[in-house]
C-alpha cells in the first residue's frame, strides 16, 4: 500500500489483509438534519434528509447502494443504520472485511460512559453556541479553528458550563463515533478528522497543552487515524446481517473528507467541491492553512493537508425555492456561457461560515426577476462566485495553487451549473 495514497490509506484493509482476503471494504455515509434553537445553541431547519450506504471493493467499485430518508430524531440514526445494513444483499455481507462511517463534523454528543446514555440532546454541526465563544477564545491560540461558535469545543464548553451532574463520567462523541460504537461497543474512540474542531492537533498527533489543562478535557475521547481498526463487529449484528466473524469496525471520518476521497483527488493542487445541501470546498495542499476569521481549517491526509471550508449556501437554498422538476426544466433553458448580472448571496437562513465567517449575514435573493430562468441562473452563478472566492481565499492564505476542481454531490448532475462554474472559476471543472 502506498503510504502517500490517501484513498488506499482510508478505504483499504492493511496490506496483509488485502493480499490474504481481497474482500470488500465498507463505507457508510450519513447526512444529518439541522434543528432549531435549544439550550442556547442556535440553527435552522433543512429538508431532504437522507443516509446512504455503499459497499466498495479494493478497486473502488460499488457493489450495492442504499438510501433512506428519516425524521430528525436521534433514535432515527440507529433505525436508519439498521435499515441500511438490512438492504445489503447477504451474499455481499458475507464478504465484507471492514466497516467505517462518515458523519458531519462538529455534530456533538455528550454520553455517560458508564451507561452509554445521552446526557444532553445532540448539537448538530451548524448549531452555534455563542455563549461559549469568549471562554474558548481566551484559552485557544488566536484564529484557531475552535474559535467559532459552531465548533465542537464551543458545544462542549456550553454543555460543561450549564450542567452540574455526570461530569465525572461524561465523554464527548461525534456523530460517526456514536454510530460506530453501536457496531463495536467500545466507547470513547474518535478519529483525528472529526476531532479537529474540538481542538486536536493533527500535526502533533495529540491534544494540545492548552486544551489538556482544562477541566472539561476529561470528556475528550482517544484519537486514532481514520480507518484504524477498533474491534470486531458485535456478534448479534454479525449474525443478524450475515457479516463474517473477522469483520472489523474502523474509525471514521467526516462527510466532506469522504466526498473528497470518493472523487479520487491525490495530487496537491487538486480540489473537490461538494455540491450538496451546502457548498464545501477542499484543496489538497502541501502546507497546512488555518484561520478561524474566514472559517478555514486543514485536515491531515497522510503527509498532505486537506485545506477548506464549508459555506451555508448550496442545494438547500435551491430546494427552498424550486422543486426538483422545476430545477431540471429551468436549468435546461439557461445559457451558461452568458454571465448573469444578478448579484445574490444565497443562504437558507441568517449566518455564513465560509468564505466569510459572519453569523449575522442575511440572505440576499432579491430583486427577483420575472423570469424564473433568469432567477435560477442568478442563484447558480452567485453560488459559483462564492465557490471561486473560497478557492482564492485558500490560496491567499498560503495553500497550494488550485489546478483542477473535481465535483461531488447532487449538484454535479446539473450540466448548466457545471459550465457556469467552469467559466466563473476559470479552471478545469471535472464531473463525478
N, C-alpha and C positions, 0 to 999 in steps of 0.2 A: 504494500500500500504506500503510495506516495505521500510523505508527510506534509507536502505543500498543497495537496489536493483537498480543499475544504469539503468537496462533495463526498469523497470516499471517507474522509475523517468523520463526518457527521452521520452518514447514512449506512455505511457498510459495517459488517462484523469485523473482528480482528482478522489479521492475515491468516492465522491458523484456522479460524472458523470458516473463513472464506474458501480456503483450499479444501478443508475437510468436508464442509457441508454444502456450500454453493446453494444455500437456501434463501428464502425470501426475507427481506428486511421490511419492517413495518413502520409506516408513518401515519399519524392521526392528527389532523389539523382542526382546531376549533376557533370559530369567530363568535364572540360573545355579545350579548345585549348590553346597552347602556341603560342606566337607571336615573331616576330623578333624585332631587336633593334629599339627603337624610343625614343626620348626625354631624352637621357642619360641613360635609363634603358635597360638592355640587356637580351636576352633569345634566345631560338631556337624554331624550329617548332616541332610539334608532329602530328602523324596521328591517325586514329581510334578514332575520337572524337565522343562522344555519351552522351546521357542523358537517365535516366531511371526513372520509377515511379512504386511504389509497394504498393498497399493498403494492410494493415495487420490489424488483429483484436487483442483483448487483449491477446490472447494466442501466438501471433506471426505468425499465419497462413497467408500466402499470398493469397489474393483473386483475384488478377489481376496483370498483369505486362506489361509494355510497354517500348520500347526502340527506340530512334530516333537518327540518325546522323544529323549533321548540320554544316554549314560553320563557319569559325572563325570570326564572326561579332557580335557586341553587340546586334543588333536587333534580331539575331537568338536565343538569350537566351529567349526573350519574346515569339517568334514564337514557339520555341520548348516546352516551358512550356504550351502554349495554345494547341499545338498538343497532348502533353501527357495527359493533362486533358481531351481532347476530346476522347481519347482512352479508358477511364474508362467507363465501362458499366453504364448506368444511374441507373440501379437498385442498383448498389454499391454506386454511388454518393449520392443517397438519404439517405444512412445510415452513411455517413462519419461524424464523430464527430469533428475531428480536422485535421489540415494540418500543416506540417512543412517541411522545405527544408534544405538539407545539401549542402555545396559547398566547393570548395577548399579554404583552409585558406590562407591568405595573398594575395588573389585576391582582388584588391583595386579599389574602385570607389570614385571620388570626385563629389558630387552632389550639385547643387544650391538648398538650402532648400526652397527658395521662389517659384521656378518654377518646381523643380523636374528634371531639365535638367542636363546632364553631363557637367562638366566644363573641363574635360580632358579625353583622351582615358583611358579605363580600363588598369590597370597594373596587369598582371597575376602573379600567385603565384611564378613562377620560375624566374621572371624578377628581375634583380639586379640593384640597384641604388647606385653604389659605391661612387658617388659624395656626398651623404648624410651621409655616414657611419661615417666620422670623427666627424661631428656635433652630431650625435646620440650617439656615444661612449663617447663624452665629457659630456653628461648630464645623461646617464643611468649608473646603477651600473656595475661594471666590469663583463664581461662574461654573461651579461643579454641576454635573448632571442632576444631582438630587435637589438642587436649588430651584425647583419647580413645584408648584402646589400639587401637581398630579403625580409626582414621583412616589415610588413605593415607600421611601423613607418618610416623606411627609405624612403618608397614610398611617405608617407605623407609629410615628410620634403623636399624631392626632388620637389614635386609639390609646396609647400609653398614658397620655395626659388626661383622658376622660374616663378611665376605668381603674378601679382600685383592687378588684378581685382577680384571681387567677394569673397574676403576673409571673409567679414562680414557675408555672407550668406552660405558659403561653409560648407558642412558636409561630413564626411567620412562614407562610407558604404562598407561592404564586399559583395561578390557575393550573398550569401544566403540572406543577408538583403535586397538587391535590389529586388530580385525575390519575397521575401515575401511582400515587400512594394507594388508590383503590385497587390497583392491579398487583402491586408488590408488597404492600403492607408495612414498609419501613418509613416511618415518619421523620421528617426533618432533613430532607436532601433536596438540593436545587442544582441548577447549572449556572455557569458564570455569565451567560447571556441574560437570563431572567434576573440575576442578582445585580446587574449593573445599576439599576435605578434605585436600589436600596443602599448603594454606596460601595459595592465590591469593586476592588481594583483588579481588572483582568491582566494588567501588565505585571503587577507584583504577585498576582495569583493569591490574593489574601484580602481580608477586610482591613482597611487602613487603621492606624492607631487612633485617629480622631473619632472613628466610629466604635472601635472596640472599647474605648474608655467610657462610653455612655451606659447608663443603667439598663436601657432597653436593648442593648446588644445581646443580652442573654436569649432573646427571642430569635436571633438570626440562625438560619439553617446552615448546615455544612454545604460546601460548594464543590462540585466536580465539573469537569469538562463536559460539554454537551455530547450525548451519545455514550456516556460511561455506563457500563452495566451496574445496576443497583442490586438486583436479585432476580430470582426466577418468578414467573407469574404464579399467582396463588392457585392452589390445587383446584378449588371449586370453580374458578374461572376457566382454568385449563380444561377441566372435564366438561364444563358446560358448552364450550365453543369448539373444542377439539384441537387445542394447541398442543404441541409436543412438550414432553416433560422438561426439556432443556431450553425452552423459550425464555429469553432474557428480557427484562424490562429495564430500559436505559433512561438516563436523564434526558430532558427535552431541550427545547429552545423556544424562541419567540416566534410569533406568526410571521413577522416580516422577514426574519432570517430564513425561515423555512421557505418562504416565497423566493428569496434570493438564491438559495441553494437549488431550488427546483428550476430556476432559469439557467443554471449551469454556467454562471459567470465565475471565472477562475483567475483572470489576469488583472493586475492593477490598472485602473482606468476604465474598466467595465463597470457599468452601473445598472441597477434594476429599479424601475418604477413599478410599484404595485398600485393598480387602479381598482381598488375595491371600494368599500364604504367610505374609506378615507384615502388620501394620497400619501403614500410612503415612498421615499427615495433612499436608496442605499448605493454607496460607491465603494468599490474595493480599492483601498489605498495602502501605500507603503508606510504611511505615518498616521499616528493617532491624532484626532482632532475632537475637541470638546469645548462647547461654550453654551452654557445654560441661557445666556441672554437671547440666543436665537433658537433654542430648542435643538441644538446639535450635539450628538453624542457618538461614541465609537464602540462597536462591539469587537471583541477579539475573534479572529477567524484564522486558526492556526498561527502562522507567523506574520499575517497581514491584519489589516483593520477594516472593518465594515463601518464606514462613516455615513451618517444620515440623519434623517429626522422625519417626522410624520405630521402632515397638515390635517386639519379638521375638514378641509374641503374634500370633495370626491363624489362617489356614486350616490351616497346618501342624500346629497343635495338634489341630484337629478331625480331620484325617486320621490322626493317631496313635491316635485312639480309635474313630472311626466310619468305615464305608465310605460311598461316595457314595450308595448306595441307602438306607442307614440314615439318613443326614443328611436326605435328601428325605422319607422316611416319618415320621421323628420330628418334623421341623420342621412338618409339616402338622398335627400334633397339639398344638402349642404355642399357648397363649393369649397373644399378645404384649401384650395390654392389662393383664395382671396382672404386677406386679413379682416377680422371683424372690428368695426370701430367701437363696439361696446366695451366698456371698462368696468367689469364686475369684480367682486371678491366673494365668490360663492361659499357660504358657510351654512351649516344646518341650524346653528344657534349662535349666540354670542360667545366669543372666545376663539383664539387661534394659538397653535403651539409652535408651528414652523412654517415658513422661514422667519416668521415674526412671532415671538412669544408674548402674546398680549391677551390676557383673559377677558379684557373688556372690549375687544374688537367686535364690531357689529357686522352682520352680513350685509353685503351690498349687491343687490339683484335688481336694481331699478336705475333708470326708467326701463320698463318692459315695452319692447316694440309690439306693434300689432301683429307682426308675423311670428308665429311660433318657430319657424325655421331659423329666422334671424336671432330669436331669443336663445334657442339651444346652441346655435353657432357661437354666440357671445359667451355663453356659460362654458362651453368646452374650451374655447380659446383662452378664457380667463384662467381656467384651471391649468392649462398648459403654460401660461405665463408664470403662475405660482410655482409650477414644477421647474421651469427654467431659472427662476430666481433662487430656488432652493439649491440647484446644482452650482450656480455662480457663487452662492454664499459658501458652499463647502470648499470650493477651490480658493476663494479669497481667504479662507481661514487656514489654508495650507494643505488641503487634501490633494491627492494625485489628480491630475487633469483628466476630465471625462473624455473618453474617446468614442464610446458606444453606449447606447441605452437599450437594454433589454426590457421587456414588458411582461408583467404577470397580472392576474386579476381579471374580473369580469369585463372591465372597461377596455381591455385589449381586443375584445371582439368587435369593437366599433371601428370600422375601417376609416371613416371620415376623421374620427378623433386621432387615430394613429398618424394620419397625414398632416393634420393640424399640428400635432406635437412635433413632428419632424421639422416642419417649417419654423415653428417658434423656437425650438431648441437649437436648430442649426447643426444637428448631429444625426448620425445614422440611428434610426429607431427600429429595433428588431421585434417582430411579433413573437408570441409564445411558440 
